[in-house]
Amino acid sequence: MKLKPSDSPRQPKPLQSPSSIEAAPLDTLKQINLNAAGMDIGDRSIYVCVPAGRDEQSVRVFSTFTADLNALADWLSQCGVKTVAMESTGVYWIAIFQILEARGFEVYLVNAAHIKNVPGKKTDILDCQWIQQLHTYGLLQASFRPDELTCVLRSFVRQRHMLIRNRASHIQHIQKALQQMNLKLTNVLKDITGQTGMSLLRDSLAGVHDPQQLARHRHPCCAKSEAEIAKSLEGDYRAEHLFALRQAVELFDVYTEKLRACEREIEQQLAKFTPQVNQPEQPLPPPTRRVTDRPKNHPLQDIRPALYQMAGVDLTQVDGLDILTVETILSEIGTDMSRWHSVKHFTSWLGLSPQNEKTGGKVIRTRTKKTNNRANGAFRQAAQALTRSKSALGQFYRRMRTKMGAPKAITATAHKLARIVYHMLKYRVPFAAVPPHQDETQSRERAIRQLQRQAERLGVTVVVEPSPQSL
């Protein structure tokens, strides 16, 4: 590729005059939801505001007991309220949301950042009145909430994640007790909760402290020899450390049992979804990645067929997405992509697209917004798993990492994965992987076009020579 002077340099575009800029049409502010109510929800009380003239007191306060929540719903019905907007912190909103939704109200759970009041004294009464006023003019947007079946599945999946995190803390307690007894089992075993490690721990707690006898539990697939394992088991078996080890192992077993029970509930919940595909006519595609051993935190039963029936497509065909990642994504976003107007709205809701902030006609900040969206974390985790992938998505991640650094590369790759998932779920089409050599060719062509545009601005010409791979 060479650069040569150009005879006709590109002329800069003339600036637009102020009179040539067209103003965006603005709708006249008018009341849209005439039967709207506003709520400010707390742990002990709920402040509710209805339109003026519907009751002697347009603002009332209710307690958060179930009987009071039913009385609140009755009062809203007497006042002719059809839609309710609520703002809450934590999980205080769930009970009243479900009661009002069951009564037929249109319920809006709004983001607190979208209803900031003017500066001044802040009270719960003013907050509910402000929410009611904004909702009357249609200025509030409801937070995303999937359908009822997906909400139940989401609760089970989040419970499973919580159990895994809590179980991991007790694995650390086991490791601490072993270190206090100077049993260097973690130096010879990759996973002390595997078959070899748990057999050694249970025999040690049963009173067997002979290293040679304990080392006989070595699994044939273990990398270390029996002599090395026996050497690591020579230590000081003090009673207080054995007591701590016993409690840690027992708690680990309890959480493992609860984890299996939660997995069974997830399987039953997945079976309740209407199948989106006829498996005899469209069988489940074979897995793209060969798994020789089941990952530690994966469910015992293969839920890939159930996820395939729920979504209508096999999302595990996408590089970087495994069973647990797909389970998390589907439990958070559901399968109805019509809830978002376009893929841009979807990635914006996930927090994976730039949030451009402009002032004075210039973009001063393009970073993504901070979010605790669990689907966002799942896509980022899948993007990070492509570090050593030989696929086109893996090449894209490494190319972006070289260009922008790892954090931005993870965001860019997660954004690409989110667009792929949106397209697959909306149009029910399987994943068509781009061959790595084709991705390299397309990347080279894009770079050449970018250089040609830059050369045209500088008044030079780009001469493209064939690459060594094409010769």
C-alpha positions as CSV (number, residue, x, y, z in Angstrom):
1,M,0.0,0.0,0.0
2,K,1.6,3.3,-1.1
3,L,0.5,7.0,-0.9
4,K,0.8,9.3,-4.0
5,P,-0.1,13.0,-4.3
6,S,-3.6,13.6,-5.7
7,D,-4.4,16.1,-8.4
8,S,-7.8,17.1,-6.9
9,P,-7.8,17.4,-3.2
10,R,-11.1,17.2,-1.5
11,Q,-12.7,20.5,-0.8
12,P,-14.1,21.1,2.8
13,K,-17.9,21.2,3.1
14,P,-19.4,24.7,3.6
15,L,-20.8,25.4,7.1
16,Q,-24.5,25.5,7.5
17,S,-26.0,28.9,8.2
18,P,-28.2,29.2,11.3
19,S,-31.3,29.7,9.1
20,S,-30.8,26.3,7.4
21,I,-31.1,24.2,10.6
22,E,-34.5,22.7,10.9
23,A,-36.1,22.6,14.4
24,A,-37.4,19.3,15.7
25,P,-41.2,19.3,16.1
26,L,-42.3,19.3,19.7
27,D,-45.7,18.1,20.9
28,T,-47.7,20.4,23.0
29,L,-47.6,19.4,26.7
30,K,-51.0,18.0,27.5
31,Q,-52.5,15.6,30.0
32,I,-52.5,12.1,28.7
33,N,-53.2,9.9,31.8
34,L,-56.2,11.6,33.4
35,N,-56.7,8.7,35.8
36,A,-53.1,8.4,37.1
37,A,-51.8,8.0,40.6
38,G,-48.4,8.4,42.1
39,M,-46.7,6.4,44.9
40,D,-43.6,6.8,47.0
41,I,-42.9,3.5,48.6
42,G,-40.9,2.8,51.7
43,D,-40.4,0.0,54.2
44,R,-43.0,1.2,56.7
45,S,-45.4,3.5,54.8
46,I,-46.6,4.2,51.2
47,Y,-47.6,7.8,50.2
48,V,-50.2,7.8,47.5
49,C,-51.5,10.8,45.4
50,V,-54.6,10.7,43.2
51,P,-56.0,13.4,40.9
52,A,-57.6,16.3,42.7
53,G,-61.3,16.1,43.3
54,R,-61.4,12.3,43.4
55,D,-61.5,12.2,47.3
56,E,-61.6,14.6,50.1
57,Q,-57.8,14.0,50.6
58,S,-55.9,13.6,47.4
59,V,-52.8,12.4,49.3
60,R,-53.1,9.5,51.8
61,V,-50.5,7.4,53.6
62,F,-50.9,3.6,54.0
63,S,-49.0,1.1,56.1
64,T,-47.1,-1.8,54.3
65,F,-49.0,-4.7,55.8
66,T,-50.9,-6.9,53.4
67,A,-54.3,-5.8,54.7
68,D,-53.3,-2.1,54.2
69,L,-52.1,-2.9,50.7
70,N,-55.5,-4.3,49.8
71,A,-57.2,-1.3,51.3
72,L,-54.9,0.9,49.1
73,A,-56.0,-1.0,46.0
74,D,-59.7,-0.6,47.0
75,W,-59.2,3.2,47.5
76,L,-57.6,3.5,44.1
77,S,-60.5,1.7,42.5
78,Q,-63.0,4.0,44.3
79,C,-61.1,7.1,43.0
80,G,-61.3,5.8,39.4
81,V,-57.6,5.3,39.0
82,K,-56.5,3.3,36.0
83,T,-52.7,3.6,36.0
84,V,-50.2,3.9,38.8
85,A,-46.6,5.1,38.8
86,M,-44.4,4.1,41.7
87,E,-40.8,4.8,42.8
88,S,-39.1,2.7,45.4
89,T,-35.7,1.5,46.7
90,G,-34.8,-2.1,47.3
91,V,-37.6,-4.7,46.9
92,Y,-40.3,-2.8,48.8
93,W,-42.3,-2.3,45.6
94,I,-42.8,-6.0,44.7
95,A,-45.7,-6.8,47.0
96,I,-47.8,-3.7,46.1
97,F,-46.9,-4.1,42.4
98,Q,-48.2,-7.7,42.3
99,I,-51.4,-6.8,44.1
100,L,-52.2,-3.8,41.8
101,E,-51.3,-5.8,38.7
102,A,-53.6,-8.6,39.8
103,R,-56.4,-6.0,40.3
104,G,-56.1,-4.9,36.7
105,F,-54.2,-1.6,37.2
106,E,-51.6,-0.5,34.7
107,V,-48.5,-0.3,36.9
108,Y,-45.3,1.7,36.1
109,L,-42.2,1.1,38.1
110,V,-40.1,4.1,37.3
111,N,-36.4,4.9,37.7
112,A,-35.7,7.3,40.5
113,A,-33.1,9.1,38.3
114,H,-35.8,10.0,35.8
115,I,-38.1,11.8,38.3
116,K,-35.7,14.2,40.0
117,N,-37.6,17.1,41.5
118,V,-36.5,20.7,41.5
119,P,-34.1,21.7,44.3
120,G,-35.7,22.4,47.7
121,K,-37.1,20.7,50.7
122,K,-37.8,17.0,49.9
123,T,-40.7,15.2,51.5
124,D,-42.6,12.0,50.8
125,I,-45.8,13.9,50.1
126,L,-44.1,16.2,47.6
127,D,-42.5,13.1,45.9
128,C,-45.8,11.3,45.4
129,Q,-47.4,14.5,44.1
130,W,-44.6,15.0,41.7
131,I,-44.7,11.4,40.4
132,Q,-48.5,11.7,39.9
133,Q,-48.1,15.0,38.0
134,L,-45.4,13.6,35.7
135,H,-47.4,10.5,35.0
136,T,-50.4,12.5,34.2
137,Y,-48.5,14.3,31.4
138,G,-47.0,11.0,30.2
139,L,-43.5,11.9,31.0
140,L,-42.6,8.7,32.8
141,Q,-41.3,5.5,31.3
142,A,-41.9,2.1,32.9
143,S,-38.9,0.0,33.8
144,F,-38.6,-3.3,32.0
145,R,-40.3,-6.3,33.6
146,P,-40.6,-9.6,31.8
147,D,-43.7,-11.8,31.7
148,E,-44.8,-13.8,34.7
149,L,-43.2,-17.1,33.7
150,T,-39.9,-15.4,33.1
151,C,-40.1,-13.5,36.4
152,V,-40.5,-16.8,38.2
153,L,-37.6,-18.3,36.3
154,R,-35.5,-15.2,37.0
155,S,-36.1,-15.6,40.8
156,F,-34.9,-19.2,40.7
157,V,-31.8,-18.3,38.6
158,R,-30.9,-15.5,40.9
159,Q,-31.4,-17.7,43.9
160,R,-29.0,-20.3,42.3
161,H,-26.4,-17.6,41.8
162,M,-26.7,-16.6,45.5
163,L,-26.2,-20.2,46.6
164,I,-23.1,-20.5,44.5
165,R,-21.6,-17.4,46.0
166,N,-22.4,-18.5,49.5
167,R,-21.0,-21.9,48.9
168,A,-17.8,-20.4,47.6
169,S,-17.2,-18.7,50.9
170,H,-17.3,-22.0,52.8
171,I,-14.7,-23.4,50.3
172,Q,-12.5,-20.6,51.5
173,H,-13.2,-21.6,55.1
174,I,-12.1,-25.2,54.2
175,Q,-8.9,-23.9,52.7
176,K,-8.2,-21.7,55.8
177,A,-8.6,-24.6,58.2
178,L,-6.2,-26.7,56.1
179,Q,-3.6,-24.0,56.1
180,Q,-3.9,-23.7,59.9
181,M,-3.1,-27.4,60.1
182,N,-0.3,-26.9,57.5
183,L,-2.0,-29.4,55.2
184,K,-0.8,-28.2,51.8
185,L,-3.6,-30.0,50.0
186,T,-4.2,-26.9,47.8
187,N,-0.7,-27.2,46.4
188,V,-1.3,-30.7,44.9
189,L,-5.0,-30.6,44.0
190,K,-6.5,-28.1,41.6
191,D,-9.9,-28.4,43.2
192,I,-10.2,-29.5,46.8
193,T,-13.9,-30.0,46.4
194,G,-13.4,-32.6,43.7
195,Q,-13.6,-36.3,44.1
196,T,-10.1,-36.8,45.5
197,G,-10.3,-33.7,47.8
198,M,-13.7,-34.5,49.3
199,S,-12.7,-38.1,50.0
200,L,-9.6,-37.0,51.8
201,L,-11.5,-34.4,53.8
202,R,-14.2,-36.8,54.9
203,D,-11.7,-39.5,56.0
204,S,-9.7,-36.9,57.9
205,L,-12.8,-35.8,59.8
206,A,-13.6,-39.4,60.5
207,G,-10.3,-39.8,62.4
208,V,-7.9,-41.1,59.7
209,H,-4.8,-39.0,59.9
210,D,-2.2,-41.3,58.3
211,P,-0.9,-39.6,55.1
212,Q,-0.2,-42.8,53.3
213,Q,-3.7,-44.2,54.0
214,L,-5.4,-40.9,53.0
215,A,-3.4,-40.7,49.8
216,R,-5.0,-43.9,48.5
217,H,-8.1,-41.8,47.6
218,R,-6.1,-40.4,44.7
219,H,-8.2,-40.4,41.5
220,P,-6.4,-41.9,38.5
221,C,-6.8,-38.7,36.6
222,C,-5.1,-36.6,39.3
223,A,-1.9,-34.9,38.0
224,K,0.1,-35.4,41.2
225,S,1.4,-38.8,42.4
226,E,0.3,-40.6,45.5
227,A,3.6,-39.8,47.2
228,E,3.2,-36.1,46.6
229,I,-0.3,-36.1,48.0
230,A,0.8,-38.1,51.1
231,K,3.6,-35.5,51.7
232,S,1.1,-32.6,51.6
233,L,-1.1,-34.4,54.2
234,E,1.6,-34.3,57.0
235,G,0.5,-31.6,59.4
236,D,-0.8,-30.7,62.8
237,Y,-4.3,-32.1,63.3
238,R,-5.4,-29.9,66.2
239,A,-8.9,-30.4,67.5
240,E,-10.0,-26.8,67.1
241,H,-8.9,-26.7,63.5
242,L,-10.7,-30.0,62.8
243,F,-13.8,-28.6,64.3
244,A,-13.7,-25.6,62.0
245,L,-13.0,-27.9,59.0
246,R,-15.9,-30.1,59.9
247,Q,-18.4,-27.2,60.1
248,A,-17.1,-25.8,56.8
249,V,-17.5,-29.1,55.1
250,E,-21.0,-29.6,56.5
251,L,-22.1,-26.1,55.4
252,F,-20.6,-26.8,51.9
253,D,-22.7,-30.0,51.7
254,V,-25.8,-28.1,52.8
255,Y,-25.4,-25.5,50.1
256,T,-24.7,-28.2,47.6
257,E,-28.0,-29.9,48.5
258,K,-29.9,-26.6,48.3
259,L,-28.3,-25.9,45.0
260,R,-29.5,-29.2,43.5
261,A,-33.0,-28.5,44.8
262,C,-32.9,-25.1,43.1
263,E,-31.8,-26.7,39.9
264,R,-34.8,-29.0,40.0
265,E,-37.1,-26.0,40.4
266,I,-35.5,-24.4,37.4
267,E,-36.0,-27.5,35.3
268,Q,-39.7,-27.6,36.3
269,Q,-40.1,-23.9,35.5
270,L,-38.4,-24.3,32.1
271,A,-40.9,-27.1,31.3
272,K,-43.8,-24.6,31.7
273,F,-42.8,-22.5,28.8
274,T,-44.6,-22.9,25.5
275,P,-42.2,-24.7,23.1
276,Q,-41.2,-22.3,20.3
277,V,-39.8,-25.0,18.1
278,N,-40.9,-28.5,17.0
279,Q,-37.9,-30.6,17.9
280,P,-38.8,-33.6,15.7
281,E,-38.8,-31.3,12.7
282,Q,-36.1,-29.0,13.9
283,P,-33.8,-31.0,16.2
284,L,-31.4,-29.4,18.6
285,P,-28.1,-28.7,16.7
286,P,-25.0,-30.5,18.0
287,P,-22.8,-28.6,20.4
288,T,-20.1,-26.5,18.8
289,R,-17.6,-27.0,21.6
290,R,-16.5,-30.4,22.8
291,V,-16.7,-30.6,26.6
292,T,-14.8,-33.4,28.1
293,D,-15.8,-32.7,31.7
294,R,-18.8,-30.9,33.1
295,P,-17.8,-27.5,34.5
296,K,-18.0,-27.3,38.3
297,N,-21.0,-24.9,38.7
298,H,-23.0,-26.3,35.8
299,P,-26.3,-28.1,36.6
300,L,-26.2,-31.9,36.8
301,Q,-29.0,-32.2,34.2
302,D,-28.5,-30.9,30.7
303,I,-30.9,-28.0,30.3
304,R,-29.7,-27.1,26.8
305,P,-32.8,-28.8,25.2
306,A,-35.2,-26.9,27.5
307,L,-33.5,-23.5,26.7
308,Y,-33.7,-24.4,23.0
309,Q,-37.5,-25.0,23.3
310,M,-37.9,-21.8,25.3
311,A,-36.0,-19.5,22.9
312,G,-36.7,-21.3,19.6
313,V,-33.0,-21.0,18.8
314,D,-29.8,-22.5,20.2
315,L,-28.0,-19.6,21.7
316,T,-25.1,-21.8,22.9
317,Q,-24.0,-21.9,19.2
318,V,-22.7,-18.4,19.7
319,D,-19.1,-18.3,20.7
320,G,-18.6,-17.3,24.3
321,L,-22.2,-18.2,25.4
322,D,-22.4,-21.4,27.6
323,I,-25.4,-22.9,29.2
324,L,-25.3,-20.8,32.4
325,T,-24.8,-17.6,30.5
326,V,-27.7,-18.3,28.2
327,E,-29.8,-19.3,31.2
328,T,-29.0,-16.0,32.9
329,I,-29.7,-13.9,29.8
330,L,-33.1,-15.5,29.0
331,S,-34.2,-15.3,32.6
332,E,-33.4,-11.5,32.6
333,I,-34.7,-10.4,29.2
334,G,-37.2,-13.1,28.2
335,T,-37.8,-14.1,24.6
336,D,-40.1,-11.3,23.5
337,M,-37.9,-8.8,21.7
338,S,-40.8,-6.6,20.7
339,R,-40.5,-4.9,24.1
340,W,-37.6,-2.9,22.5
341,H,-38.2,-0.8,19.4
342,S,-34.9,-1.8,17.8
343,V,-31.6,-3.4,18.6
344,K,-30.2,0.1,19.5
345,H,-32.9,0.4,22.2
346,F,-32.0,-3.1,23.5
347,T,-28.2,-2.4,23.7
348,S,-29.0,1.0,25.3
349,W,-31.2,-0.7,28.0
350,L,-28.4,-3.1,28.7
351,G,-25.9,-0.3,29.2
352,L,-23.6,-1.5,26.4
353,S,-23.9,1.5,24.0
354,P,-22.3,4.9,24.4
355,Q,-24.3,7.5,26.3
356,N,-23.3,10.6,24.3
357,E,-23.5,13.8,26.3
358,K,-23.4,17.0,24.2
359,T,-22.9,20.6,25.1
360,G,-22.2,23.5,22.7
361,G,-22.6,21.2,19.8
362,K,-19.8,18.9,20.9
363,V,-19.7,15.5,22.4
364,I,-18.0,15.8,25.8
365,R,-18.5,12.3,27.1
366,T,-19.3,8.9,25.4
367,R,-18.9,6.4,28.2
368,T,-21.5,3.8,28.9
369,K,-23.8,4.4,31.8
370,K,-23.3,2.6,35.1
371,T,-25.7,-0.3,35.6
372,N,-26.2,-3.4,37.7
373,N,-28.1,-5.2,34.9
374,R,-27.4,-8.9,35.3
375,A,-27.8,-9.5,31.6
376,N,-25.1,-6.8,31.0
377,G,-22.8,-8.8,33.3
378,A,-23.6,-12.0,31.5
379,F,-22.7,-10.5,28.1
380,R,-19.5,-9.0,29.5
381,Q,-18.5,-12.4,31.0
382,A,-19.1,-14.1,27.6
383,A,-17.0,-11.4,25.9
384,Q,-14.1,-12.0,28.3
385,A,-14.3,-15.7,27.6
386,L,-13.4,-15.1,24.0
387,T,-9.8,-14.1,24.9
388,R,-8.3,-17.2,23.4
389,S,-11.1,-18.1,21.0
390,K,-10.0,-18.8,17.4
391,S,-13.4,-17.7,16.1
392,A,-14.2,-14.4,14.3
393,L,-15.6,-13.0,17.6
394,G,-12.4,-13.9,19.3
395,Q,-10.4,-12.1,16.6
396,F,-12.7,-9.1,17.0
397,Y,-12.1,-9.0,20.8
398,R,-8.3,-9.2,20.4
399,R,-8.4,-6.5,17.7
400,M,-10.4,-4.2,19.9
401,R,-8.2,-4.9,22.9
402,T,-5.1,-3.9,20.9
403,K,-6.8,-0.8,19.7
404,M,-8.6,0.4,22.8
405,G,-7.5,-1.7,25.8
406,A,-9.2,-4.6,27.6
407,P,-12.1,-2.8,29.3
408,K,-13.4,-1.1,26.2
409,A,-12.8,-4.2,24.2
410,I,-15.0,-6.2,26.6
411,T,-17.8,-3.6,26.2
412,A,-17.5,-3.6,22.4
413,T,-17.6,-7.4,22.2
414,A,-20.5,-7.6,24.6
415,H,-22.3,-5.1,22.5
416,K,-21.8,-7.3,19.4
417,L,-22.9,-10.4,21.3
418,A,-26.1,-8.6,22.4
419,R,-26.9,-7.6,18.9
420,I,-26.5,-11.3,17.8
421,V,-28.8,-12.5,20.5
422,Y,-31.4,-9.9,19.7
423,H,-31.4,-10.8,16.1
424,M,-31.6,-14.6,16.8
425,L,-34.5,-14.2,19.3
426,K,-36.5,-11.7,17.2
427,Y,-36.3,-13.4,13.9
428,R,-35.9,-17.0,15.1
429,V,-32.8,-17.6,12.9
430,P,-29.8,-19.8,13.9
431,F,-26.4,-18.4,14.4
432,A,-24.3,-18.2,11.3
433,A,-20.7,-18.0,12.3
434,V,-18.3,-15.9,10.1
435,P,-15.2,-17.9,9.2
436,P,-12.0,-16.4,10.7
437,H,-10.3,-15.9,7.4
438,Q,-13.4,-14.0,6.0
439,D,-13.3,-11.8,9.1
440,E,-9.7,-11.0,8.5
441,T,-10.4,-10.1,4.9
442,Q,-13.3,-7.8,5.9
443,S,-11.2,-6.1,8.6
444,R,-8.5,-5.4,6.0
445,E,-11.0,-4.0,3.6
446,R,-12.4,-1.7,6.2
447,A,-8.9,-0.5,7.1
448,I,-8.2,0.2,3.5
449,R,-11.4,2.2,3.0
450,Q,-10.6,4.2,6.2
451,L,-7.1,5.0,4.8
452,Q,-8.5,6.0,1.5
453,R,-10.9,8.5,3.1
454,Q,-8.1,9.9,5.2
455,A,-5.8,10.1,2.2
456,E,-8.5,11.9,0.2
457,R,-8.8,14.6,2.8
458,L,-5.0,15.0,2.8
459,G,-4.8,15.2,-1.0
460,V,-3.0,12.0,-1.7
461,T,-4.0,8.6,-3.3
462,V,-3.8,5.2,-1.8
463,V,-2.4,2.4,-4.0
464,V,-3.5,-1.0,-2.8
465,E,-1.1,-3.9,-3.3
466,P,-2.2,-7.5,-2.9
467,S,-1.6,-9.0,0.6
468,P,0.9,-11.9,1.0
469,Q,-2.0,-14.2,2.0
470,S,-3.7,-13.7,-1.4
471,L,-0.6,-14.5,-3.5
